[in-house]
Amino acid sequence: MRVAACLNATTGTVHARRAEETGRQVLLDLYREVADCYSEARVIYMVLW
């Protein structure tokens, strides 16, 4: 099982996806969710690790 997640450092909100494999589609879905949740933001910083 793989997990991809984003943490809002200000609010503590976590957006996450779990899948057998963390492929391109899983990451794109996560990025779209984050972009939709913060649609008012001009810039969204993400750290890939």
Protein Blocks (a to p, Z undefined) as FASTA:
>chain_A
ZZdddddfknopacddddfbdcfklmmmmmmmmmmmmmmpmbdcdddZZ
